Amino acid sequence: MPNHPLSPVVVIAPDSFKGSLSAEQVAQAIAAGIQRARPDATVRLCPMADGGEGTLDALLSGGGERRRLTVRGAAGPVREAISGLLADGSAVVETAEIVGITDPVGMGVPVDARSTRGMGEAIRALLDAGVRRFYTWRWAAAARTMAVPACSRASA
C-alpha cells in the first residue's frame, strides 16, 4: 500500500531514551505508532546519537558487528567494553562505553580521578587485530556527522 503518490514518507531519527530504550528501540516504537495511524506510510528508521552513550548502537544499526574488549574503565579496574566493526573494516570506539556513563564503577569516582587509559587499550587491541581506521569522538557534532551516513545506508 505505501506506493500511492500521496502516501507519506516518514523519517524517524531519534536519540536513545537514556537508561530505558536504545535509539533503535525508540525508532521502532515510533514506527509502530505511525504504521497503525497511517498504514500507507513509508517509514525509514534512522537511529541517531549525540556522541555519548548509544552512539555505537546507532552506527551499528546501519550494519556491522560488536567486538568485546577487555580494557581499564574510568576508575582503573579492568572491565569488559564493547566496540564495533563496520562493514568497511572501520572500528567504532565509543568513549561513553569505556570511560563514561555505561561504566558504573567509573561514575563513582570523582571526575578528576578518572582515566581514559582504556580508550588507548581499546585502540591498541583493535590495531593488533588489523583495524586501521577508527571512529571515536567526544563531542556531539562529530557523532551527528557519523550518524548521517548510517541513516543514508539505512534508507537506501
Helices and strands as residue ranges (DSSP letters): E 9-12, H 23-37, E 42-45, H 55-60, E 65-72, E 78-85, E 91-92, H 95-99, H 104-107, G 111-113, H 117-128, E 134-135, H 140-155
